[in-house]
Amino acid sequence: MRAIVLLVAAATLAGCAGLGSSAPADTTYIRANGQPVAKEQVDADLSSCSPTFFSSDKAYDCMLTKGYFLVPVQDAAVKQAQFAQITEEKRKQEEARAAEEIKKQEALERAARKRGKKKKTPPPAPQQ
């Protein structure tokens, strides 16, 4: 009886592990930031998602959290270029925002120094 239960459990787990382990043949995963990634890395990330989740939808969600999108193979190059462009635009916006924040902070510091200089008046000369 134990052998039958173990055999059924092993078959069930083997079937579940395969549900999210591969994408449909006409699709591929690409990085959300548009950077190229080795197939071995995609496979490793996919295999780390698959045993954790028993449905392909949850495995896909896991891959999303790792920064991947599943796209049709014929659109992969175009999508990857679009994602790279979006990532670059976001990087430039963040740099501009950081530069603006630095300018504001420097202006506040200059204003504080000016106020500090105005408040520091020389002591009155001793009266005779």
C-alpha positions in Angstrom: 0.0 0.0 0.0 2.8 2.4 0.8 4.5 1.8 -2.5 1.3 2.7 -4.4 0.8 5.9 -2.3 4.5 6.8 -2.9 4.1 6.1 -6.6 1.0 8.2 -7.0 2.6 11.0 -5.0 5.7 11.0 -7.1 3.7 11.0 -10.3 1.5 13.9 -9.0 4.5 16.0 -8.0 6.3 15.3 -11.3 3.2 16.4 -13.2 2.8 19.5 -11.1 6.5 20.5 -11.4 6.1 20.5 -15.2 3.1 22.9 -15.3 5.0 26.1 -15.2 8.4 25.0 -16.2 8.3 26.0 -19.8 6.7 28.7 -21.9 4.6 27.8 -25.0 6.9 27.1 -27.9 6.1 30.3 -29.7 6.8 32.6 -26.7 10.0 33.6 -24.8 10.8 35.5 -21.7 12.6 38.8 -21.9 13.8 41.2 -19.2 11.6 44.1 -18.3 14.6 46.5 -18.4 15.4 45.5 -22.0 18.8 44.1 -21.1 19.7 40.8 -22.8 19.8 37.8 -20.6 21.3 34.4 -21.2 19.0 31.5 -21.8 20.6 29.6 -18.9 19.7 32.4 -16.5 16.1 32.5 -17.8 15.9 28.7 -17.4 17.4 28.9 -13.8 14.9 31.6 -12.8 12.0 29.7 -14.4 13.0 26.5 -12.6 13.2 28.4 -9.3 9.6 29.6 -9.8 8.1 26.3 -11.1 8.7 24.0 -8.0 7.3 26.7 -5.7 4.0 27.1 -7.6 1.6 24.5 -8.9 0.0 26.5 -11.6 1.5 28.1 -14.7 -0.2 31.4 -13.9 1.5 31.6 -10.5 4.8 30.6 -12.1 4.3 33.4 -14.6 3.6 35.8 -11.8 6.8 34.6 -10.1 8.7 35.4 -13.3 7.1 38.8 -13.4 8.4 39.6 -9.9 11.9 38.5 -11.2 11.6 41.1 -14.0 10.6 39.0 -17.0 7.8 39.3 -19.5 6.5 36.5 -21.7 6.2 37.7 -25.3 5.8 36.1 -28.7 9.1 35.1 -30.2 8.6 37.1 -33.3 8.0 40.3 -31.2 10.9 39.7 -28.7 13.5 41.9 -30.3 11.1 44.8 -30.8 9.7 44.5 -27.2 13.2 44.2 -25.8 14.2 47.4 -27.6 11.1 49.2 -26.4 11.8 48.1 -22.8 15.4 49.3 -23.1 14.2 52.7 -24.3 11.7 53.0 -21.5 14.3 52.1 -19.0 16.7 54.7 -20.4 14.0 57.4 -20.3 13.3 56.5 -16.7 17.0 56.6 -15.8 17.3 60.1 -17.4 14.2 61.3 -15.6 15.6 60.0 -12.3 18.9 61.7 -12.9 17.1 65.0 -13.7 15.0 64.7 -10.6 18.1 64.0 -8.4 19.9 67.0 -10.0 16.9 69.2 -9.2 16.8 67.9 -5.7 20.5 68.7 -5.2 20.0 72.2 -6.6 17.1 72.8 -4.1 19.2 71.5 -1.2 22.1 73.8 -2.2 19.8 76.8 -2.5 18.4 76.0 1.0 21.9 75.7 2.4 22.9 79.0 0.8 19.9 80.7 2.2 20.6 79.3 5.7 24.2 80.6 5.5 23.0 84.0 4.4 20.6 84.1 7.3 23.3 83.0 9.7 25.6 85.8 8.5 22.9 88.4 8.9 22.2 87.3 12.5 25.9 87.4 13.4 26.5 91.1 13.9 29.7 92.2 15.5 29.3 93.0 19.2 28.9 96.7 19.9 32.1 98.5 20.6 32.6 99.2 24.3 31.4 102.6 25.3 33.8 105.0 27.0 
